[in-house]
Amino acid sequence: MTAVTVPVVPAAAAPRPAVLVALGLGAASGFVIPNGPPGLGLVLLGYAAAALLWWMSPLPVRGWRAVHAGTALLLLTVTAVRAADWLVALDLAMAIGLGSLALTRAVSWPGVLRGLVEVGLVLPRTAAWLMRGLRQVPLARPVTGPVARGAALTAVLLVVFVPLLVSADAAFSTLLGALVPDLPDLGLLPARVIVACCAAIGTAAGMLVLLSPRPEPIVGAPARRLHRATEWLLPLGVLNALLVSFLSVQASVLFGGDDHVLRAAGVTYASYAREGFGQLVAVTALVLGVVAACVRWAPRAARPVLALLCGLALVVDASALWRLHLYVDAYGLTRLRITATALAAWLGVVLVAVILAGVRPGRWLPHTVVAAAAVGLLGLSAANPDALIARSAISRGADADVGYLSTLSADAVRELDRLPEPARSCALRLSFHDGSWTSANLGRLRAKRLLRAHPDTGDCGAYFPQLR
C-alpha cells in the first residue's frame, strides 16, 4: 500500500481525505459502540482507524512509531479476549496513549510525555479545523443546499423528541412500531449520535497531529549548573548510606533473625509485609526523580554515585516485591495486589534501563520506558489476572472469600467452576450482556458455554446471606 503524500505543514483546514475518514469512522463508531460492552466491533474499528492513518501518514511508519502502534493494536485486541472491565479499561487507556505517541515524531523526554496526550491537547482546535475542511467538500449542489440543511434540522429534532416520546408511552411506541416495522431501537439513537460525533472529532484530532505536527518541546540548558562535585557527592553519599542501612535491616528480617525483629517491632509478619510496600515503592520513584535532577544539573563526576544509588534502589524495589509476596502468601491475590506487583516490577525495569542509559547514553530511554509499561500491561492481560485471583483464593480452601470471588469477571469462570456447592453457585452469579456481534468477546463466550453446560444448582442464600 502506498502512503498518501501530504505536505507536512500546519493546515488551516482539514484536507478532503481527512474529512471523509473522520466522518466515516464516526458513523461506524455510532453504529458499533453503543450496542453493548467492548468487544470485536471496537477492535475492528481500531484496526480500520490504524490502517487509514497509516495510509495518510506523510512519512513511513517505522522505528519506535511502529513499535508503539503495534503494541497499541495488541492492547486493543485484548478487549475481544478478556471480559474484566478494569483490565479492559487499562488496556484501552494505554492503547490510546500509545496511538497518540505513534502519531508524533517525539524523541526526547518532553516530546514523549507530551506525545502520550497529544491527541487530547489538540481537541480544542480540532472541531474548527474539521468544519473548515467540511465546507470545502462538495457534498451537494448549491441548489439543494437549503433542502439539505432543512433535512439535517429535521433529523436533529427527530433524534431529540422521538426517543423521549417512545419511552414515555408504550402505546405510542407500539403504534410507531406498527407504522415502521423495521425501525431500529430508537432508545439508543441519542447515544449513537453522541458517540458518532465524539469519534469523528477524536479521529480528526489524530489526523491533525499526524498531518500538522507541532515542534517538539525544547528543554534549554539549566540557567545555573552546579559544577562542583562536592555539592552533589555529599547528599548523594548520605542517601546511599541511608539506603544501605535500611537494606541491612531488611536482610536481617527476611533472611535471618526475623522473629526477633518482628517481636521487637510489635507487628505480625503480614502487617509488616503490608505496611511497608507503599513506602518502598515511593522511595523507588523518588530515587528516579533524584537521578533525573542529577542528570540535568550535576556534573558527570557524580555519575558513578548515581549508578550506585540506582542499584540500591533496585534492591529496595525487590524488597517491596518480597513484602508483597509475603502478604499475598498470607491472604491471597486481589486486583489491587496484582496491579501493585506489576507497578513495582515496572519500576524495577525502569531502574535497569536508567543504569544501562548511563553506560550507553542515547534517546532510546524515554521510548523504552513507555514501551516497557505497555508490554508489561500486555503481559498482565495475557496472564488473565481474574483467573489468577480465583485460583489463588480456591487454593486457600475453606478460607476462600466467596463474596469477593462473586465480583470477578467472566474470565474467572473456569476457575470458579471448581468450587464445591453451594460456594460455586454463589461465586458464579454473573450476568452477561453481549449485545450484538459487535460485543463478541472470547472470555464471555467461554463462560456462557460453561454455565450452559453446568448451570447453578445450589441455593447459596442459606450459607451466605450477604449474597442473596
KAZI-V128892 format. One line per field, one symbol per residue. ss: DSSP state (2 for helix, 1 for strand, 0 for the rest). psi: psi as a letter, one per 30 degrees, with the letter a starting at -180 (. if undefined). burial: I if it has 9 or more other C-alpha atoms within 8 Angstrom, else O. Layout:
BEGIN
ss=???
psi=???
burial=???
END
This chain:
BEGIN
ss=000000000000000222222222222222222220000222222222222222220000000222222222222222220000222222222222222222000000222222200222202222222222222000000222222222222222222222222222022222222220000002222222222222222222222222200000000000000100022222222222222222222222222002222222200022222220222222222222222222222102222222222222222222222222222222200022222222222222222222222220000222222222222222222200222222222200222002222000022222220000002222200000000022200222222222222000000222002220
psi=kkkkjkkilkkflkleeeeeeeeeeeeeefeeeffalkbeeeeeeeeeeeeeeeefkflkjlbeeeeeeeeeeeeefffgekfjeeeeeeeeeeeeeeeeefflhkfleeeeeeefgeeeffefgeeeeeeeeeffkifllefgeeeeeeeeeeeeeeeeeeeeeeffkeeeeeeeeeeiegkljfffeeeeeeeeeeeeeeeeeeeeeefiklkkkkjlkkejkjfkfefeeeeeeeeeeeeeeefeeeeeefgkgeeeeeeefhlleeeeeeffeeeeeeeeeeeeeeeeeeeefllfffeeeeeeeeeeeeeeeeeeeeeeeeeeeeflkleeeeeeeeeeeeeeeeeeeeeeffeillgfeeeeeeeeeeeeeeeeeefieeeeeeeeeeffbfgkjeeeefflaffgeeefffklkgeeeefgikkkjfbaffgkkeeeeeeeeefeeilkfljfefeiefg.
burial=OOIOOOOOOOOOIIOIOIIOIIIIIIIIIIIIIIIIIIIIIIIOIIIOIOOIIIIIIIOOOOOOIIIIIOIIIIIIIIIIIIIIOOIIOOIIOIIIIIIIIIIIOIIOOIIIOOIIIIIOOIIOOIIOIIIIIIOOOOOOOOOOIOOIOOOOOOOOOOIIOIIOIIIOOOOIIOOOIOOOOOOOOIOOIIIIIIIIIIIIIIIIIIIIIIIIIOOOOOOOOOOOOIOOIOOIIOOIIOIIOOIIOOIOOIIIIOOOIIOOIIOOOOOOOIIIIIOIIOOIIOIIIOIIOOIOIIIOIIIOOIIOIIIIIIIIIIIIIIIIIOIIOIIIOOOIIOIOIIOOIIOIIIIIIIIIIIIIIIOOOOOOIIIIIOIIIIIIIIOIIOOIIIIIIIIIIIOIOOOIOIIOIIOIIIIIIIIIOOIOOIIIIIIIOOOOOIIOOIIIIIIIIOIIOIIOOOOOOOOIIOOIOOOO
END
